[in-house]
Amino acid sequence: MTTLTLVKKTSFTVASLATTMLLSICTPVQAFMFGTDGIQFERDTNINFTFEESHGGYQSSLWVAQADSGNTGYSNIARLFYETQPSDNGSAADWQGTFGNAVTSENGSITQTVKFLKDQIYALLLWSDTGSGRPFEQYVSSSTFMNSPQWWAAGSQFRREECLVAGCQQAVFGNFMLDYNSNGSFTNINGGKGPEQFSSVTIGQLAQGIQISFDDAGGNDQDFQDFTVSAELVPEPVPEPVTLFGTILGIGALAAARRKKKRGQ
């Protein structure tokens, strides 16, 4: 299976370097984040990703990418879902792709579990073949700052030059509405709430389950409905009653021993 590494260009202009430094100073260090600033957890954490549907004429694949040291590159580490053809039935239903028809996964399951390691930074990358026959022809990232001309991968292209160094938002996170039968904008469909208001979620929201949806940069329509998955925190296992009871007894015995020792002294 082919993987690519997305790297940051080293040839910055003075203006873009100043902007990057300013963003770095103003952005606080976060132990947990799940959104357009990146994905990071305070402890090893499992997340279930479930495919919803895809739209548009591109043939795409969704990957988890992990940041290299110094955040100078991101390497694909796991392919979640991929299209075997652009859609189920040509342009029908806005090039709709469903699981088991146009879309599949490595193990054939509609839900994929990914373990995110403590303190590591990740992003989701949607790679697309726009019609050239190259599966890694173009990308969009769930991390906004990576959607700029400052990032590149050999054999790929990114046409959104207007994003500049700060990047463009190409993914939304949370509980939002999508209407595949409407030509209305994402903002109108969501009652005036724009994509920027769906840029991150809390750990509590993730525990309840949220959506992530991408705009693949095709047509510059910013509809955020080209590739949609749901994400949900996998609960940590609860200790069995016998094990929990044994732990309590052990703590009680230790406390009693300490009291006895104090009396002896």
Helices and strands as residue ranges (DSSP letters): E 5-8, H 14-26, E 33-35, E 38-40, E 45-54, E 59-67, G 69-71, E 73-83, H 92-95, E 103-104, E 111-116, E 122-129, E 138-141, G 144-146, E 151-152, G 161-163, E 171-174, H 186-189, G 195-198, H 203-208, E 210-214, E 227-233, H 241-264
